[in-house]
Amino acid sequence: PDPYDEWLDGVSDALASGLRQLRDLRPLRHFGQ
């Protein structure tokens, strides 16, 4: 496997988890709960 592909997979996972956390936090801030 290409090291760049492995790095890209890691970045994709990090972005996916980060977006998931932002999506979870946004409603709380939006509705003020």
N, C-alpha and C positions, 0 to 999 in steps of 0.2 A: 504493500500500500504506500501511496505517496505521502510523505510527511505533510505536505501542504493540504492534502485532502483531510488528514487527521486533524490538522489545525483548524481547517474550515468547519469540520464537524463540531469541534469544541466551541468555536465562536457561535455557530448556529444554535447549539444547545444553550449557551449563555444568553443569547438574545431572546430565545424562546422563553426561558425561565424569567428573564427580566421583564419581558412584555406581559407575561402572565401575572407577575407580582403587581405591575402597574395597573393592569386591568382589575385586579382584586382591590387595590387601594383607591382607585378613582371613585367608585360609587360611594364609599364612606365619606370622602372629602366633599363630594358633590351634594349629597343629601344631608351632610352635617350630623351624621349619627355616630 
